[in-house]
Amino acid sequence: MGEGRESKPCVYGREAIKAPQSLDVTNVTTNSAVLTFVGQAHYHHGVFLNGEHNATLQPGELLYMLRGLEADTEYEIRIVTLTSEDTSVINKKTFSCSQSTTFLTEMPGSFG
């Protein structure tokens, strides 16, 4: 659905952290969308919508339903692999270990 951007690898201390991969937005309606990705199962992942923190997913949770979207609106979604130190500064940090894409919600009355 969206145009995925290449994810960037990153390293925290001695541990190599993989950025999320295969970010996909499906089942887009006028006010919701389903987000799926492949990530490291033992890390939390942050979901950012238009640069704002939207949710923190538990380890192994690789699907997320975005709700409360506006019709006929373009959104940027970013998925971030979080280390334990990231979770306390989630709204203040620029993350390099991430993948993002954009998508457009449907117009009212459209049947996608």
Summary of the structure (lengths in Angstrom):
residues: 112
radius of gyration: 14.2
end to end distance: 11.9
largest distance: 52.0
contacts: 319
relative contact order: 0.29
helix: 4%
strand: 46%
